[in-house]
Amino acid sequence: MPEDAPSLRLEGITKSYGDGPSAVRVLHGIDLEVPRGQLLAIMGPSGSGKSTLLNVIGLLDRPDEGRLFIGDEETTELDDADRTRLRGEALGFVFQFHHLLPALTAAENVAMPIAVRQGRVSSAALERAQAALARLGIAELGARKPSAMSGGQRQRVA
């Protein structure tokens, strides 16, 4: 990606839920450009479309209209496999409610996206996961399962 390319660009993003007269348009022609390295806060009242916008940006939902670029890659027409690949390579997403696998340790949960791409949990993936936990100041959670963590700890691991 060129240095001056935005890391995220939305052009005319529209998203509705439902069909026909009962359809509710949640996003109305959203245009947004986020330069590389810039932080962005999405704020608004309950029901204003924040989660819908994040789901579109995170490639979890498809927009009804418009185009979404992550780096220089246009994502709107990507198939599910390519959307999953791009999500794993270019996006980080922390859900409001954590989605940790209860049978796995914190480090194994963090390593899961790498394991999915590689088809196995490698020692290198676990080392990267443990290093990520250390950068967040929660290295001591690496060997714990979600049931042995507080809600806040589970959220940080997620």
N, C-alpha and C positions, 0 to 999 in steps of 0.2 A: 504494500500500500504506500503511495507517495506520502511524504512527511506532511504535506499541507492538505491531504484528503481528510474530510470529516470521518470520524469513526462511526457515525450514525447519521443517516439522512432519511427523513420521511417526506413523501410528496403526496398530498391529497388523500391521506389515509382515512377511510370510512369503514365503520363496522356497525352492524345492526344485529339484533337478536330477535328471532321470531320471523314469521312470514306474513305477507298480506297486510290487512289493516291493523293487525295487532303487533306488527313489527315495531321495535323500539330502536331508533338510531342512537347509538351511544357515542360514537366518534364521528365528527363531521368535518371532513376535509382537513385533517391535521397535517401541517407542514412544520418540520423541525429539523434543524441541523446542529449536531453536537460535535465541536472540534475535538480532535485527538487530545486526550489528557484533561479535558474539562469535566467537572462534576456537574450533575444536573439533579435538581429536586423536583419531583412531580407531586404537587399538593392540590387539594381540593376537598370539598365536602363529600360525605358518603354518597355513593351512587353517581358520582360525576364522571366516571369512566377511567379512573386511574389504573385500576387492576386490568381492565380491558386493554388499555394502551400498553401496559407492561407485558401483557400476554402476547400482544402483536409484536412488540419489539423483541421479546424473548423467543419468538418463533414457535410459541405454543398454540396460537390462533392465527388464522389467515385473515387479512383484511378483505372486506367486500370489494373495495376499490382502492386505488393508489399504489404507490411503489415504496418499498423499504430496502435501503442499502445498508449493509454492515461492511464497513470499509468500502472497497470498490465492488463488492459483490451484491448484485441485485437479487433479492431473496424471494420475491413474490411468486415466481414460477418454479421454484425448487421443489423437487419431490420430497417425500417425508424422510428418506434416507439422507439426502443432502442437507435438509433442515436440521436433522439430528446431528450430523457431522459438524455443521457450522456452529450450532449451539454449543457443542462440546469443545470446539476449538477457540471460539471468539467471545463467548458470553459467560458471564457469571450471574447467577440468579439466586437470591435468597427469598424464599417464600415466607409469607406472613405466618403460616403454620408450618413448622419444620416437617420434612419428609425424610427422616432417617430410618434405615432398616434396623429394626430392633435386635436382630440376631448378630449384627456386626458391631465392631468397636468403632469409636470415633474416627480413627485413622483409616479403617477399612471403608467407612461411609464416604470419607473425603476422597479416597482413592477410586471409588466406584466409577466415575466418568472415564478415567484412564483405563480401568479394567474392562469396561464395556467396549471401548475402542480396540483394545489389544486382545480381547477374548479371554483374559485371565487377570488375576491380581498378581502382579509381579512385585518382587522385593523393591525394585526401583520406584514403582508407583507408591508403595507404602512409605518409602523414604521421602518422596516428594510430599505426600500427604502429611507426614509428621513434621516436615519443615514448614508447611503452610500453617499447621496448628501452632508451631513455635512462633512464627511471624505474628500471629494473632494474640500471642501471650497465653495460649491455652494448651501448651505441649503436654501438660500433665493429664489431659483428658484422652490422649491418644489410645490408651489401652482400655478405656471404659466403654461400656455399652450404654445406649441411651437411657435405660432404666436406672442407671447409677449416676445420672447427671440431673442438675436442676433444669428448669425450663429455659432460663437464660443461657445456660451452657449449651443445651441442645440447639438453641437458635443460633448461637455463634458457630457451632460446628457445621450446621446446615449452610 
